[in-house]
Amino acid sequence: MHRHVLSRLSSDLYCPKIRALGYLKELEEMLRRLNEKNARAYVFFRRCTLPSANILKLLDQGGHEIGLHLEDSRSFASFAREKTMLERHVGRPVRSFSKHGSGGTRHGYHHYAPYEPQRYLEWARKGGVRLFLGNLEDPTLNPEQVPGGVLNFPSAFWLEPHWRDTAAFTIDWLMTHARNRDIVLLVHPENVLGSPELSEAFNRLIGGLETKIFS
């Protein structure tokens, strides 16, 4: 079988939206690496990290998919507002989303901390979203097709070791197991590019695995 890995990118930068001042510079570099390897990714944006014109150009060049990284998950209405905000900014429908944070800690003014994936799957169905990528840290969990046509990946292989059992889930583990099934690779660009070891691992993965976008 082909080897598949879903590259999931979530940029959490807090800075003015000016390219010269470094706005989304790590994401820009990561997209260039992906495009050089013809590797496609789901790229998730928060309401405070909306893509610049240059980022949109790189996304289109690489055939990447734009998703919502939801902050205000208090209700379906707040989800719909953030989804509409992103869609108006990028000028296209948003068909995938993820949740910012995994519960416990509040990250920012608009952020709602609880992690409630079953609610998100219902919102995805109601909001015309086809894919939800969850935050669990066990990459052995399989995806599931839930009622309403939503594909749910409950867990991911987090590249950053803070959210990964590095003894059980090594880079070699991912290289081997992604030969037989789809596994989400979750990456925060600023963390990965700030670490030579993680940056090297990322390059190895995108060069050695076939990426996949679900139509």
PyMOL CGO cylinders between C-alpha atoms (Angstrom):
from pymol import cmd
from pymol.cgo import CYLINDER

trace = [
    CYLINDER, 0.00, 0.00, 0.00, 0.97, 3.61, -0.40, 0.3, 1, 1, 1, 1, 1, 1,
    CYLINDER, 0.97, 3.61, -0.40, 2.37, 5.32, 2.65, 0.3, 1, 1, 1, 1, 1, 1,
    CYLINDER, 2.37, 5.32, 2.65, 0.21, 8.16, 3.85, 0.3, 1, 1, 1, 1, 1, 1,
    CYLINDER, 0.21, 8.16, 3.85, 0.69, 10.87, 6.39, 0.3, 1, 1, 1, 1, 1, 1,
    CYLINDER, 0.69, 10.87, 6.39, -1.49, 13.88, 6.97, 0.3, 1, 1, 1, 1, 1, 1,
    CYLINDER, -1.49, 13.88, 6.97, 0.56, 16.95, 7.75, 0.3, 1, 1, 1, 1, 1, 1,
    CYLINDER, 0.56, 16.95, 7.75, -1.34, 19.12, 10.14, 0.3, 1, 1, 1, 1, 1, 1,
    CYLINDER, -1.34, 19.12, 10.14, -0.04, 22.58, 10.82, 0.3, 1, 1, 1, 1, 1, 1,
    CYLINDER, -0.04, 22.58, 10.82, -1.31, 24.88, 13.54, 0.3, 1, 1, 1, 1, 1, 1,
    CYLINDER, -1.31, 24.88, 13.54, 0.34, 28.28, 13.87, 0.3, 1, 1, 1, 1, 1, 1,
    CYLINDER, 0.34, 28.28, 13.87, -0.06, 29.97, 17.24, 0.3, 1, 1, 1, 1, 1, 1,
    CYLINDER, -0.06, 29.97, 17.24, 1.85, 33.23, 16.69, 0.3, 1, 1, 1, 1, 1, 1,
    CYLINDER, 1.85, 33.23, 16.69, 0.82, 36.43, 18.43, 0.3, 1, 1, 1, 1, 1, 1,
    CYLINDER, 0.82, 36.43, 18.43, 2.26, 39.32, 16.46, 0.3, 1, 1, 1, 1, 1, 1,
    CYLINDER, 2.26, 39.32, 16.46, 1.16, 42.11, 14.07, 0.3, 1, 1, 1, 1, 1, 1,
    CYLINDER, 1.16, 42.11, 14.07, 0.05, 40.83, 10.68, 0.3, 1, 1, 1, 1, 1, 1,
    CYLINDER, 0.05, 40.83, 10.68, 3.03, 42.37, 8.88, 0.3, 1, 1, 1, 1, 1, 1,
    CYLINDER, 3.03, 42.37, 8.88, 5.31, 40.05, 6.94, 0.3, 1, 1, 1, 1, 1, 1,
    CYLINDER, 5.31, 40.05, 6.94, 8.39, 42.24, 7.48, 0.3, 1, 1, 1, 1, 1, 1,
    CYLINDER, 8.39, 42.24, 7.48, 7.90, 41.85, 11.23, 0.3, 1, 1, 1, 1, 1, 1,
    CYLINDER, 7.90, 41.85, 11.23, 7.81, 38.08, 10.99, 0.3, 1, 1, 1, 1, 1, 1,
    CYLINDER, 7.81, 38.08, 10.99, 4.08, 37.36, 10.75, 0.3, 1, 1, 1, 1, 1, 1,
    CYLINDER, 4.08, 37.36, 10.75, 3.72, 33.62, 10.08, 0.3, 1, 1, 1, 1, 1, 1,
    CYLINDER, 3.72, 33.62, 10.08, 7.35, 33.39, 8.95, 0.3, 1, 1, 1, 1, 1, 1,
    CYLINDER, 7.35, 33.39, 8.95, 7.73, 29.84, 10.31, 0.3, 1, 1, 1, 1, 1, 1,
    CYLINDER, 7.73, 29.84, 10.31, 4.63, 28.72, 8.46, 0.3, 1, 1, 1, 1, 1, 1,
    CYLINDER, 4.63, 28.72, 8.46, 5.96, 30.31, 5.27, 0.3, 1, 1, 1, 1, 1, 1,
    CYLINDER, 5.96, 30.31, 5.27, 9.22, 28.38, 5.58, 0.3, 1, 1, 1, 1, 1, 1,
    CYLINDER, 9.22, 28.38, 5.58, 7.40, 25.13, 6.32, 0.3, 1, 1, 1, 1, 1, 1,
    CYLINDER, 7.40, 25.13, 6.32, 5.13, 25.56, 3.30, 0.3, 1, 1, 1, 1, 1, 1,
    CYLINDER, 5.13, 25.56, 3.30, 8.16, 26.12, 1.10, 0.3, 1, 1, 1, 1, 1, 1,
    CYLINDER, 8.16, 26.12, 1.10, 9.66, 22.84, 2.35, 0.3, 1, 1, 1, 1, 1, 1,
    CYLINDER, 9.66, 22.84, 2.35, 6.40, 21.01, 1.74, 0.3, 1, 1, 1, 1, 1, 1,
    CYLINDER, 6.40, 21.01, 1.74, 6.07, 22.45, -1.75, 0.3, 1, 1, 1, 1, 1, 1,
    CYLINDER, 6.07, 22.45, -1.75, 9.62, 21.49, -2.65, 0.3, 1, 1, 1, 1, 1, 1,
    CYLINDER, 9.62, 21.49, -2.65, 8.80, 17.88, -1.74, 0.3, 1, 1, 1, 1, 1, 1,
    CYLINDER, 8.80, 17.88, -1.74, 5.36, 17.97, -3.41, 0.3, 1, 1, 1, 1, 1, 1,
    CYLINDER, 5.36, 17.97, -3.41, 3.91, 17.14, 0.01, 0.3, 1, 1, 1, 1, 1, 1,
    CYLINDER, 3.91, 17.14, 0.01, 0.39, 18.35, 0.74, 0.3, 1, 1, 1, 1, 1, 1,
    CYLINDER, 0.39, 18.35, 0.74, -0.98, 19.39, 4.12, 0.3, 1, 1, 1, 1, 1, 1,
    CYLINDER, -0.98, 19.39, 4.12, -3.99, 20.56, 6.05, 0.3, 1, 1, 1, 1, 1, 1,
    CYLINDER, -3.99, 20.56, 6.05, -3.11, 24.00, 7.40, 0.3, 1, 1, 1, 1, 1, 1,
    CYLINDER, -3.11, 24.00, 7.40, -5.24, 25.26, 10.27, 0.3, 1, 1, 1, 1, 1, 1,
    CYLINDER, -5.24, 25.26, 10.27, -5.70, 28.94, 11.11, 0.3, 1, 1, 1, 1, 1, 1,
    CYLINDER, -5.70, 28.94, 11.11, -7.01, 30.62, 14.22, 0.3, 1, 1, 1, 1, 1, 1,
    CYLINDER, -7.01, 30.62, 14.22, -8.94, 33.86, 14.13, 0.3, 1, 1, 1, 1, 1, 1,
    CYLINDER, -8.94, 33.86, 14.13, -5.71, 35.65, 15.13, 0.3, 1, 1, 1, 1, 1, 1,
    CYLINDER, -5.71, 35.65, 15.13, -3.50, 33.95, 12.51, 0.3, 1, 1, 1, 1, 1, 1,
    CYLINDER, -3.50, 33.95, 12.51, -5.45, 34.53, 9.29, 0.3, 1, 1, 1, 1, 1, 1,
    CYLINDER, -5.45, 34.53, 9.29, -3.22, 33.86, 6.26, 0.3, 1, 1, 1, 1, 1, 1,
    CYLINDER, -3.22, 33.86, 6.26, -1.51, 36.68, 4.43, 0.3, 1, 1, 1, 1, 1, 1,
    CYLINDER, -1.51, 36.68, 4.43, -1.57, 37.01, 0.63, 0.3, 1, 1, 1, 1, 1, 1,
    CYLINDER, -1.57, 37.01, 0.63, 1.87, 35.39, 0.42, 0.3, 1, 1, 1, 1, 1, 1,
    CYLINDER, 1.87, 35.39, 0.42, 0.78, 32.45, 2.59, 0.3, 1, 1, 1, 1, 1, 1,
    CYLINDER, 0.78, 32.45, 2.59, -2.33, 31.99, 0.43, 0.3, 1, 1, 1, 1, 1, 1,
    CYLINDER, -2.33, 31.99, 0.43, -0.13, 31.90, -2.66, 0.3, 1, 1, 1, 1, 1, 1,
    CYLINDER, -0.13, 31.90, -2.66, 2.07, 29.17, -1.16, 0.3, 1, 1, 1, 1, 1, 1,
    CYLINDER, 2.07, 29.17, -1.16, -1.00, 27.22, -0.08, 0.3, 1, 1, 1, 1, 1, 1,
    CYLINDER, -1.00, 27.22, -0.08, -2.43, 27.33, -3.60, 0.3, 1, 1, 1, 1, 1, 1,
    CYLINDER, -2.43, 27.33, -3.60, 0.90, 26.42, -5.18, 0.3, 1, 1, 1, 1, 1, 1,
    CYLINDER, 0.90, 26.42, -5.18, 1.17, 23.32, -3.01, 0.3, 1, 1, 1, 1, 1, 1,
    CYLINDER, 1.17, 23.32, -3.01, -2.45, 22.23, -3.25, 0.3, 1, 1, 1, 1, 1, 1,
    CYLINDER, -2.45, 22.23, -3.25, -2.87, 22.43, 0.51, 0.3, 1, 1, 1, 1, 1, 1,
    CYLINDER, -2.87, 22.43, 0.51, -6.20, 22.50, 2.34, 0.3, 1, 1, 1, 1, 1, 1,
    CYLINDER, -6.20, 22.50, 2.34, -7.20, 25.37, 4.62, 0.3, 1, 1, 1, 1, 1, 1,
    CYLINDER, -7.20, 25.37, 4.62, -8.88, 24.45, 7.91, 0.3, 1, 1, 1, 1, 1, 1,
    CYLINDER, -8.88, 24.45, 7.91, -10.20, 26.25, 10.98, 0.3, 1, 1, 1, 1, 1, 1,
    CYLINDER, -10.20, 26.25, 10.98, -8.32, 25.95, 14.27, 0.3, 1, 1, 1, 1, 1, 1,
    CYLINDER, -8.32, 25.95, 14.27, -11.29, 26.69, 16.53, 0.3, 1, 1, 1, 1, 1, 1,
    CYLINDER, -11.29, 26.69, 16.53, -10.78, 28.92, 19.56, 0.3, 1, 1, 1, 1, 1, 1,
    CYLINDER, -10.78, 28.92, 19.56, -14.27, 29.81, 20.77, 0.3, 1, 1, 1, 1, 1, 1,
    CYLINDER, -14.27, 29.81, 20.77, -15.92, 26.40, 21.10, 0.3, 1, 1, 1, 1, 1, 1,
    CYLINDER, -15.92, 26.40, 21.10, -18.67, 27.45, 23.50, 0.3, 1, 1, 1, 1, 1, 1,
    CYLINDER, -18.67, 27.45, 23.50, -21.46, 26.72, 21.02, 0.3, 1, 1, 1, 1, 1, 1,
    CYLINDER, -21.46, 26.72, 21.02, -22.33, 25.91, 17.45, 0.3, 1, 1, 1, 1, 1, 1,
    CYLINDER, -22.33, 25.91, 17.45, -22.97, 29.61, 16.90, 0.3, 1, 1, 1, 1, 1, 1,
    CYLINDER, -22.97, 29.61, 16.90, -19.43, 30.56, 17.98, 0.3, 1, 1, 1, 1, 1, 1,
    CYLINDER, -19.43, 30.56, 17.98, -18.02, 27.79, 15.76, 0.3, 1, 1, 1, 1, 1, 1,
    CYLINDER, -18.02, 27.79, 15.76, -20.05, 29.06, 12.81, 0.3, 1, 1, 1, 1, 1, 1,
    CYLINDER, -20.05, 29.06, 12.81, -18.85, 32.64, 13.39, 0.3, 1, 1, 1, 1, 1, 1,
    CYLINDER, -18.85, 32.64, 13.39, -15.17, 31.64, 13.31, 0.3, 1, 1, 1, 1, 1, 1,
    CYLINDER, -15.17, 31.64, 13.31, -15.70, 29.41, 10.28, 0.3, 1, 1, 1, 1, 1, 1,
    CYLINDER, -15.70, 29.41, 10.28, -17.45, 32.24, 8.41, 0.3, 1, 1, 1, 1, 1, 1,
    CYLINDER, -17.45, 32.24, 8.41, -14.68, 34.68, 9.39, 0.3, 1, 1, 1, 1, 1, 1,
    CYLINDER, -14.68, 34.68, 9.39, -12.03, 32.40, 7.91, 0.3, 1, 1, 1, 1, 1, 1,
    CYLINDER, -12.03, 32.40, 7.91, -14.07, 31.64, 4.78, 0.3, 1, 1, 1, 1, 1, 1,
    CYLINDER, -14.07, 31.64, 4.78, -14.58, 35.33, 4.04, 0.3, 1, 1, 1, 1, 1, 1,
    CYLINDER, -14.58, 35.33, 4.04, -10.88, 35.98, 4.51, 0.3, 1, 1, 1, 1, 1, 1,
    CYLINDER, -10.88, 35.98, 4.51, -9.66, 33.18, 2.23, 0.3, 1, 1, 1, 1, 1, 1,
    CYLINDER, -9.66, 33.18, 2.23, -12.51, 33.34, -0.28, 0.3, 1, 1, 1, 1, 1, 1,
    CYLINDER, -12.51, 33.34, -0.28, -13.34, 29.65, -0.26, 0.3, 1, 1, 1, 1, 1, 1,
    CYLINDER, -13.34, 29.65, -0.26, -15.30, 27.08, 1.75, 0.3, 1, 1, 1, 1, 1, 1,
    CYLINDER, -15.30, 27.08, 1.75, -13.62, 25.58, 4.82, 0.3, 1, 1, 1, 1, 1, 1,
    CYLINDER, -13.62, 25.58, 4.82, -14.20, 21.81, 4.98, 0.3, 1, 1, 1, 1, 1, 1,
    CYLINDER, -14.20, 21.81, 4.98, -11.97, 20.78, 7.89, 0.3, 1, 1, 1, 1, 1, 1,
    CYLINDER, -11.97, 20.78, 7.89, -11.36, 21.92, 11.44, 0.3, 1, 1, 1, 1, 1, 1,
    CYLINDER, -11.36, 21.92, 11.44, -9.52, 21.21, 14.66, 0.3, 1, 1, 1, 1, 1, 1,
    CYLINDER, -9.52, 21.21, 14.66, -9.69, 22.51, 18.22, 0.3, 1, 1, 1, 1, 1, 1,
    CYLINDER, -9.69, 22.51, 18.22, -7.16, 24.87, 19.77, 0.3, 1, 1, 1, 1, 1, 1,
    CYLINDER, -7.16, 24.87, 19.77, -6.06, 23.32, 23.04, 0.3, 1, 1, 1, 1, 1, 1,
    CYLINDER, -6.06, 23.32, 23.04, -6.88, 19.97, 24.60, 0.3, 1, 1, 1, 1, 1, 1,
    CYLINDER, -6.88, 19.97, 24.60, -8.65, 21.15, 27.71, 0.3, 1, 1, 1, 1, 1, 1,
    CYLINDER, -8.65, 21.15, 27.71, -7.52, 22.62, 31.01, 0.3, 1, 1, 1, 1, 1, 1,
    CYLINDER, -7.52, 22.62, 31.01, -5.63, 25.78, 30.12, 0.3, 1, 1, 1, 1, 1, 1,
    CYLINDER, -5.63, 25.78, 30.12, -7.12, 28.85, 28.50, 0.3, 1, 1, 1, 1, 1, 1,
    CYLINDER, -7.12, 28.85, 28.50, -5.03, 30.25, 25.64, 0.3, 1, 1, 1, 1, 1, 1,
    CYLINDER, -5.03, 30.25, 25.64, -6.11, 33.76, 24.76, 0.3, 1, 1, 1, 1, 1, 1,
    CYLINDER, -6.11, 33.76, 24.76, -9.08, 36.08, 25.09, 0.3, 1, 1, 1, 1, 1, 1,
    CYLINDER, -9.08, 36.08, 25.09, -11.47, 34.22, 22.79, 0.3, 1, 1, 1, 1, 1, 1,
    CYLINDER, -11.47, 34.22, 22.79, -10.35, 30.74, 23.74, 0.3, 1, 1, 1, 1, 1, 1,
    CYLINDER, -10.35, 30.74, 23.74, -12.75, 28.31, 25.43, 0.3, 1, 1, 1, 1, 1, 1,
    CYLINDER, -12.75, 28.31, 25.43, -10.64, 25.68, 27.15, 0.3, 1, 1, 1, 1, 1, 1,
    CYLINDER, -10.64, 25.68, 27.15, -12.82, 22.52, 27.49, 0.3, 1, 1, 1, 1, 1, 1,
    CYLINDER, -12.82, 22.52, 27.49, -12.15, 19.84, 24.89, 0.3, 1, 1, 1, 1, 1, 1,
    CYLINDER, -12.15, 19.84, 24.89, -15.45, 18.27, 23.76, 0.3, 1, 1, 1, 1, 1, 1,
    CYLINDER, -15.45, 18.27, 23.76, -14.93, 16.30, 20.54, 0.3, 1, 1, 1, 1, 1, 1,
    CYLINDER, -14.93, 16.30, 20.54, -18.40, 14.77, 20.37, 0.3, 1, 1, 1, 1, 1, 1,
    CYLINDER, -18.40, 14.77, 20.37, -19.92, 18.24, 20.17, 0.3, 1, 1, 1, 1, 1, 1,
    CYLINDER, -19.92, 18.24, 20.17, -17.47, 19.20, 17.43, 0.3, 1, 1, 1, 1, 1, 1,
    CYLINDER, -17.47, 19.20, 17.43, -18.48, 16.21, 15.30, 0.3, 1, 1, 1, 1, 1, 1,
    CYLINDER, -18.48, 16.21, 15.30, -22.11, 17.31, 15.46, 0.3, 1, 1, 1, 1, 1, 1,
    CYLINDER, -22.11, 17.31, 15.46, -21.13, 20.87, 14.57, 0.3, 1, 1, 1, 1, 1, 1,
    CYLINDER, -21.13, 20.87, 14.57, -19.08, 19.57, 11.64, 0.3, 1, 1, 1, 1, 1, 1,
    CYLINDER, -19.08, 19.57, 11.64, -22.14, 17.75, 10.31, 0.3, 1, 1, 1, 1, 1, 1,
    CYLINDER, -22.14, 17.75, 10.31, -24.38, 20.80, 10.72, 0.3, 1, 1, 1, 1, 1, 1,
    CYLINDER, -24.38, 20.80, 10.72, -21.78, 23.17, 9.29, 0.3, 1, 1, 1, 1, 1, 1,
    CYLINDER, -21.78, 23.17, 9.29, -20.88, 21.22, 6.16, 0.3, 1, 1, 1, 1, 1, 1,
    CYLINDER, -20.88, 21.22, 6.16, -17.42, 20.22, 7.37, 0.3, 1, 1, 1, 1, 1, 1,
    CYLINDER, -17.42, 20.22, 7.37, -16.10, 16.88, 6.13, 0.3, 1, 1, 1, 1, 1, 1,
    CYLINDER, -16.10, 16.88, 6.13, -13.06, 16.34, 8.35, 0.3, 1, 1, 1, 1, 1, 1,
    CYLINDER, -13.06, 16.34, 8.35, -12.27, 16.76, 12.05, 0.3, 1, 1, 1, 1, 1, 1,
    CYLINDER, -12.27, 16.76, 12.05, -8.74, 16.25, 13.33, 0.3, 1, 1, 1, 1, 1, 1,
    CYLINDER, -8.74, 16.25, 13.33, -8.62, 15.61, 17.07, 0.3, 1, 1, 1, 1, 1, 1,
    CYLINDER, -8.62, 15.61, 17.07, -6.00, 16.25, 19.73, 0.3, 1, 1, 1, 1, 1, 1,
    CYLINDER, -6.00, 16.25, 19.73, -5.56, 12.88, 21.43, 0.3, 1, 1, 1, 1, 1, 1,
    CYLINDER, -5.56, 12.88, 21.43, -1.98, 11.64, 21.69, 0.3, 1, 1, 1, 1, 1, 1,
    CYLINDER, -1.98, 11.64, 21.69, -2.35, 7.96, 20.76, 0.3, 1, 1, 1, 1, 1, 1,
    CYLINDER, -2.35, 7.96, 20.76, -1.57, 7.55, 17.04, 0.3, 1, 1, 1, 1, 1, 1,
    CYLINDER, -1.57, 7.55, 17.04, -2.67, 3.89, 17.13, 0.3, 1, 1, 1, 1, 1, 1,
    CYLINDER, -2.67, 3.89, 17.13, -6.32, 5.03, 17.18, 0.3, 1, 1, 1, 1, 1, 1,
    CYLINDER, -6.32, 5.03, 17.18, -8.01, 4.55, 13.83, 0.3, 1, 1, 1, 1, 1, 1,
    CYLINDER, -8.01, 4.55, 13.83, -10.16, 7.15, 12.07, 0.3, 1, 1, 1, 1, 1, 1,
    CYLINDER, -10.16, 7.15, 12.07, -13.90, 6.68, 11.82, 0.3, 1, 1, 1, 1, 1, 1,
    CYLINDER, -13.90, 6.68, 11.82, -16.61, 7.80, 9.45, 0.3, 1, 1, 1, 1, 1, 1,
    CYLINDER, -16.61, 7.80, 9.45, -19.37, 9.25, 11.61, 0.3, 1, 1, 1, 1, 1, 1,
    CYLINDER, -19.37, 9.25, 11.61, -23.01, 9.88, 10.64, 0.3, 1, 1, 1, 1, 1, 1,
    CYLINDER, -23.01, 9.88, 10.64, -23.42, 12.85, 8.38, 0.3, 1, 1, 1, 1, 1, 1,
    CYLINDER, -23.42, 12.85, 8.38, -20.37, 12.15, 6.25, 0.3, 1, 1, 1, 1, 1, 1,
    CYLINDER, -20.37, 12.15, 6.25, -17.73, 13.49, 8.66, 0.3, 1, 1, 1, 1, 1, 1,
    CYLINDER, -17.73, 13.49, 8.66, -14.35, 11.74, 8.78, 0.3, 1, 1, 1, 1, 1, 1,
    CYLINDER, -14.35, 11.74, 8.78, -12.99, 11.83, 12.34, 0.3, 1, 1, 1, 1, 1, 1,
    CYLINDER, -12.99, 11.83, 12.34, -9.32, 11.34, 13.20, 0.3, 1, 1, 1, 1, 1, 1,
    CYLINDER, -9.32, 11.34, 13.20, -9.48, 11.38, 17.03, 0.3, 1, 1, 1, 1, 1, 1,
    CYLINDER, -9.48, 11.38, 17.03, -5.74, 11.35, 17.54, 0.3, 1, 1, 1, 1, 1, 1,
    CYLINDER, -5.74, 11.35, 17.54, -2.43, 12.29, 15.97, 0.3, 1, 1, 1, 1, 1, 1,
    CYLINDER, -2.43, 12.29, 15.97, 1.29, 11.66, 15.96, 0.3, 1, 1, 1, 1, 1, 1,
    CYLINDER, 1.29, 11.66, 15.96, 2.52, 14.88, 17.57, 0.3, 1, 1, 1, 1, 1, 1,
    CYLINDER, 2.52, 14.88, 17.57, 5.97, 15.66, 16.28, 0.3, 1, 1, 1, 1, 1, 1,
    CYLINDER, 5.97, 15.66, 16.28, 6.85, 17.75, 19.35, 0.3, 1, 1, 1, 1, 1, 1,
    CYLINDER, 6.85, 17.75, 19.35, 7.94, 15.41, 22.18, 0.3, 1, 1, 1, 1, 1, 1,
    CYLINDER, 7.94, 15.41, 22.18, 6.01, 17.32, 24.86, 0.3, 1, 1, 1, 1, 1, 1,
    CYLINDER, 6.01, 17.32, 24.86, 2.80, 15.72, 23.55, 0.3, 1, 1, 1, 1, 1, 1,
    CYLINDER, 2.80, 15.72, 23.55, 4.20, 12.35, 22.47, 0.3, 1, 1, 1, 1, 1, 1,
    CYLINDER, 4.20, 12.35, 22.47, 5.36, 9.15, 24.16, 0.3, 1, 1, 1, 1, 1, 1,
    CYLINDER, 5.36, 9.15, 24.16, 8.77, 9.29, 22.52, 0.3, 1, 1, 1, 1, 1, 1,
    CYLINDER, 8.77, 9.29, 22.52, 9.74, 5.81, 23.70, 0.3, 1, 1, 1, 1, 1, 1,
    CYLINDER, 9.74, 5.81, 23.70, 6.73, 4.15, 22.09, 0.3, 1, 1, 1, 1, 1, 1,
    CYLINDER, 6.73, 4.15, 22.09, 6.15, 6.45, 19.13, 0.3, 1, 1, 1, 1, 1, 1,
    CYLINDER, 6.15, 6.45, 19.13, 9.44, 7.19, 17.43, 0.3, 1, 1, 1, 1, 1, 1,
    CYLINDER, 9.44, 7.19, 17.43, 9.99, 8.66, 14.00, 0.3, 1, 1, 1, 1, 1, 1,
    CYLINDER, 9.99, 8.66, 14.00, 10.85, 5.16, 12.79, 0.3, 1, 1, 1, 1, 1, 1,
    CYLINDER, 10.85, 5.16, 12.79, 7.53, 3.94, 14.24, 0.3, 1, 1, 1, 1, 1, 1,
    CYLINDER, 7.53, 3.94, 14.24, 5.67, 6.48, 12.14, 0.3, 1, 1, 1, 1, 1, 1,
    CYLINDER, 5.67, 6.48, 12.14, 7.68, 5.68, 9.02, 0.3, 1, 1, 1, 1, 1, 1,
    CYLINDER, 7.68, 5.68, 9.02, 6.76, 2.01, 9.41, 0.3, 1, 1, 1, 1, 1, 1,
    CYLINDER, 6.76, 2.01, 9.41, 3.10, 2.26, 10.40, 0.3, 1, 1, 1, 1, 1, 1,
    CYLINDER, 3.10, 2.26, 10.40, 2.20, 4.94, 7.86, 0.3, 1, 1, 1, 1, 1, 1,
    CYLINDER, 2.20, 4.94, 7.86, 2.91, 2.36, 5.17, 0.3, 1, 1, 1, 1, 1, 1,
    CYLINDER, 2.91, 2.36, 5.17, -0.34, 0.60, 6.00, 0.3, 1, 1, 1, 1, 1, 1,
    CYLINDER, -0.34, 0.60, 6.00, -2.79, 3.25, 7.17, 0.3, 1, 1, 1, 1, 1, 1,
    CYLINDER, -2.79, 3.25, 7.17, -3.46, 6.97, 7.36, 0.3, 1, 1, 1, 1, 1, 1,
    CYLINDER, -3.46, 6.97, 7.36, -1.90, 8.73, 10.37, 0.3, 1, 1, 1, 1, 1, 1,
    CYLINDER, -1.90, 8.73, 10.37, -2.12, 12.42, 11.19, 0.3, 1, 1, 1, 1, 1, 1,
    CYLINDER, -2.12, 12.42, 11.19, 1.21, 14.16, 11.72, 0.3, 1, 1, 1, 1, 1, 1,
    CYLINDER, 1.21, 14.16, 11.72, 0.55, 17.20, 13.90, 0.3, 1, 1, 1, 1, 1, 1,
    CYLINDER, 0.55, 17.20, 13.90, 3.11, 19.99, 13.68, 0.3, 1, 1, 1, 1, 1, 1,
    CYLINDER, 3.11, 19.99, 13.68, 3.40, 23.50, 15.09, 0.3, 1, 1, 1, 1, 1, 1,
    CYLINDER, 3.40, 23.50, 15.09, 5.79, 25.30, 12.70, 0.3, 1, 1, 1, 1, 1, 1,
    CYLINDER, 5.79, 25.30, 12.70, 7.41, 27.62, 15.25, 0.3, 1, 1, 1, 1, 1, 1,
    CYLINDER, 7.41, 27.62, 15.25, 8.21, 24.72, 17.60, 0.3, 1, 1, 1, 1, 1, 1,
    CYLINDER, 8.21, 24.72, 17.60, 9.57, 22.44, 14.92, 0.3, 1, 1, 1, 1, 1, 1,
    CYLINDER, 9.57, 22.44, 14.92, 11.69, 25.00, 13.09, 0.3, 1, 1, 1, 1, 1, 1,
    CYLINDER, 11.69, 25.00, 13.09, 13.07, 26.18, 16.42, 0.3, 1, 1, 1, 1, 1, 1,
    CYLINDER, 13.07, 26.18, 16.42, 14.57, 22.73, 17.05, 0.3, 1, 1, 1, 1, 1, 1,
    CYLINDER, 14.57, 22.73, 17.05, 17.26, 21.35, 14.70, 0.3, 1, 1, 1, 1, 1, 1,
    CYLINDER, 17.26, 21.35, 14.70, 16.33, 17.81, 15.71, 0.3, 1, 1, 1, 1, 1, 1,
    CYLINDER, 16.33, 17.81, 15.71, 12.61, 18.26, 15.00, 0.3, 1, 1, 1, 1, 1, 1,
    CYLINDER, 12.61, 18.26, 15.00, 13.33, 20.17, 11.81, 0.3, 1, 1, 1, 1, 1, 1,
    CYLINDER, 13.33, 20.17, 11.81, 15.45, 17.27, 10.56, 0.3, 1, 1, 1, 1, 1, 1,
    CYLINDER, 15.45, 17.27, 10.56, 12.73, 14.78, 11.52, 0.3, 1, 1, 1, 1, 1, 1,
    CYLINDER, 12.73, 14.78, 11.52, 10.13, 16.84, 9.67, 0.3, 1, 1, 1, 1, 1, 1,
    CYLINDER, 10.13, 16.84, 9.67, 12.29, 16.89, 6.53, 0.3, 1, 1, 1, 1, 1, 1,
    CYLINDER, 12.29, 16.89, 6.53, 12.75, 13.15, 6.75, 0.3, 1, 1, 1, 1, 1, 1,
    CYLINDER, 12.75, 13.15, 6.75, 9.03, 12.51, 7.09, 0.3, 1, 1, 1, 1, 1, 1,
    CYLINDER, 9.03, 12.51, 7.09, 7.88, 14.72, 4.24, 0.3, 1, 1, 1, 1, 1, 1,
    CYLINDER, 7.88, 14.72, 4.24, 10.59, 13.27, 2.02, 0.3, 1, 1, 1, 1, 1, 1,
    CYLINDER, 10.59, 13.27, 2.02, 9.86, 9.65, 2.89, 0.3, 1, 1, 1, 1, 1, 1,
    CYLINDER, 9.86, 9.65, 2.89, 6.08, 9.47, 3.21, 0.3, 1, 1, 1, 1, 1, 1,
    CYLINDER, 6.08, 9.47, 3.21, 3.26, 10.04, 0.78, 0.3, 1, 1, 1, 1, 1, 1,
    CYLINDER, 3.26, 10.04, 0.78, 0.90, 12.77, 1.96, 0.3, 1, 1, 1, 1, 1, 1,
    CYLINDER, 0.90, 12.77, 1.96, -2.82, 12.76, 1.46, 0.3, 1, 1, 1, 1, 1, 1,
    CYLINDER, -2.82, 12.76, 1.46, -5.69, 15.22, 1.16, 0.3, 1, 1, 1, 1, 1, 1,
    CYLINDER, -5.69, 15.22, 1.16, -9.20, 13.82, 1.49, 0.3, 1, 1, 1, 1, 1, 1,
    CYLINDER, -9.20, 13.82, 1.49, -11.46, 15.16, -1.25, 0.3, 1, 1, 1, 1, 1, 1,
]
cmd.load_cgo(trace, "trace")
